[in-house]
């Protein structure tokens, strides 16, 4: 794969915590840098005509700082550059999907907003997982949202990611399992991007309360028309009330009252107390 070279390209000569690779592996490092890959597998390394066994290549490049160990068998993090924006926390997920392509996992929950640059503050790396049984051990480093998307996933920087519609549906269906901090700063983003038909497809099979809470999210996210269209596609909402969160004591430093949405028969004990009017 390429002409042999003994000269590292570009800024690789000044990469911190590394030492020059053996002459026969310089082109391997250069090629990984040109491709801007973040993860490499044994099969990837076997494709290089180095005369070495792939594991020997791994040992040589790890010893000089060009490959780093990650908790996925047969995969290593490549240290020849910098990850794509907001993707640094998903190297292990990327490696797992490369090693076991059928793994039912993707970037999910708040991280699906983070990788779209909607959040203004950092968040814990989170994934969506819809596999049956125990979570693969290597993915235990992530916050996990157990949710099986009913609509296709997006792809961002080579990784599968929840669509905005999946994010909103999860928020409406599992409010107790979602971190609502700073929600006022970015809720309008997924609401503005949401397609009503896709959102209805994601909500199929869920009870009226989930449809009502999701429509209410759209209403609070400055998209009342989308909210009304969604409610028209779903089951009858009835007289409610549909509760969003549970009654809690008011904070003496931040008094608040629950809101009533007459359009969707939602009593909001959750979103309102996490909202900021600053």
N, C-alpha and C positions, 0 to 999 in steps of 0.2 A: 504494500500500500504506500506508494510514493518512493522517491529516490532517497537512498540513505544519505544522512547528513550528520555532521558532528557539531553543528552550530545551533544553539537554541534561538528561536525566533522572538522578535519583539521584546516585551517586558519580562519574558520568562527568565532571563539572566538575573533579574533583580527580585525574583519572587522570594518573599520571606520564608524562613524555616525550611528551605530546600537547598540541596547541593546538586551539582551537575549530575545527570544520569550517566550510566555507561555509554560509550560512543555508539554501540549498536542499538541503544534504546532512545537516543535523542529524537529520532524521527517519530517514534511512538508518542513521546511527549508533545512534539510539535503538532502532530496530527490531532491529538486530543484537544489541544488548544485551538487549532483552526476550526474544529467542529463545535467548540464551546459546549462540550458535554459535561454534565455534572456527575454522572455515574457511569462506571464501566464494569463489564462482566467478563468472566473467563472467555466466553465465546467471542466477545469483542477483541480481546487481546490475542486470541488464537488466530484472528484474521491477519495479524501483522506477521510479515516474513522476517522474524528475528533469529530463527534457529534455536530459540529457547522454548521450553515448556511454558504455557501461560502462567502457572503458579510461580515459576522462576522469575518471570517478568514482574509479577505482583510483588514478590519479596524484594527484588532489586529496586523497584520504584517506591515501595513503602519505606524502605530503609533510607531513601534520599528525600522523602517528604512529598512526593508527587501523588501518591495515593494514600487515603486515610481509611481506616477500618470503620464500617458501619454495621449495625446488627442484622444484616441480611446475608445469608450464605451465598457465596459466589459473586458478590458485588462489592465495589469500593467507590468511595467518593473521590473525584478527580480534583486536584488542587492546581489548576492552571489558570484560574481567573476568578470571577465573581458570579454568584447566582443571579438569575433574573430578578427584577424588583419583586419584593414580598415573597419570594419563593425559597429563601434560604432555609426555612424550617421544614421543607418537604423533601429533603434529600432521601430520607429513609423510605417515604412513600414511593418516590420515584424508583428507587432501587427494588422495592418489593414488586411493583408493577412490571419492571423490566424482567425480574427473575421469575415471577409467577403472574403472567399476563391476565389470567382469569380472576385475580383477586377482586372481590366486590367492594372496592374502596375508592374514594375520591376525596378531593378537597371539599369540605362542607361547612355547615353552620356559619359562624361569623367569619371564618377564614375565606369563605366564598365571596364575601364582601371585601375582605382585606386585599385579596389578589387582584381585585378590580380597582383598587385605589380609592374605595369609597370611605374607608375608615380614616379618621384623623389621628387615631391613637393606636398603639400596638395592641395585639390581641394574642391569646394563647393559640398555638397552631391546632386546628381542629379538622377532623375528617368525617365524612359520611361513610357508614359501613352497613351493608345489608346482607352479610353472610350469616348463615345459620351456625349456631354453636359458638365455640370460643374464638375470640379475636386472635389473629396471629400475634405471637409474642413481640415481633419487631415493631408492630403498630401501637403497642401499649404506651409509647411516649406521647401519643396525641390525645387530645380530648375527643371523644367519640360520640357522634350522633347516629343512633341506630335508625335508619330511614332508608327505604327502598324507593328511589325515584321512579315515577311512572312516565316520565318524559325523558328524552335524550339529554345527556350531559353536554356541557360546553367543554372546550379544550383551551387552556391558557398556558402558554410556555410549555407545551408538551404534556400537561397533566389534566386529567378529567376533573371538572369542577361543576358543582350544582349550578343550574340556571337560576336567575332571579326568582322565577316562579316556584322552584323547589324550595328556595330559602324562605319565601313568604309562607308557603304551605306548612313548612316545618314550624315556623314561628306561631302560626295560628293553631296548629294541632298539638304542639308540645311546649306551650309557653313556660311551664315550670322548668323545662330543661334548656332554656335559652338564656344567655346572659344579656340583659337589657341595658346595661350601662351605656351611656352616651347615645341612646337610640335616636333622640331628636336630631342629632347631627347628620344622620345618614339614611333614615328610613325612606325619605323621598326618592333616593337613588334606585333601589330595586322596584319601588312602586311605579316610578316613571318608565322603567324598562319593561315592566311586566306585560305579557300578552295574555288577554283574557281567556282565549281558547286553551292555551297551554296551562294556565293556572287552573282552569276548570278540569282539565285532564289530570293534573297532579292531585287534585282534591277528590277525584272519583272514589266513591266507596266510603268517604268520611261522613260523619253525622252532621246535621244542620249546625250545631254549635261551632264546628270547625270552619264551615263556610262563613258563618256570621263573624267569627273573630278575624278571619282573613280579609273579609270585606271591610271590616272596621279598620284593620291595619292600612288598607289602601286609602280609606277615608282620611285617616290621620296622616298618611303620607302624601297628602295634597293631590290625590287622584280620585275624586268622588265619582266621576263618570265611569272609570274602570271598576270601582267598587259596586256601583249599581248594576253594571253589565254582568259582573261575576255573580251577584246575588240572583239575577234573573236566570242564570244558567243552572243554578244549584237547586237543592231540595227546598221546600217551603220552610222558612225560618220560624214560623209560628209566632206566638206571643212572647217567647222567651220566659224569663231572662236567660241570656247566655253569658256565663261568667268568664271574665278574663282575669285570671289570678284570684287570690283569696283575700278576704278581709284581714287587714293587719292594723295594728295600732299606728297612729300617725306619729311621725318624728317631730319632737317639739321644736327642732331647729328648722324643719321644713314641713309645715302643716300642709295637708292636701285632702281633697275630697274625691271619692270615686266619681267617675263620669258615667252618664247614661247616654247611649247612642240610640235615639228613637228609630233611626233608619234600619238598624240591624239588631235591635233589642239586646245590646251588649252592655253589661255592667263592668266597667273597667276599673279593677282594683290594682292592676299591674303596670300598664303602660304609663298611666298618668303620674304615678309616684316616681317613675324613672325618667320622666320628661323634664327638660330644662327650658325655661323661658328666658334665659340670659341672652 
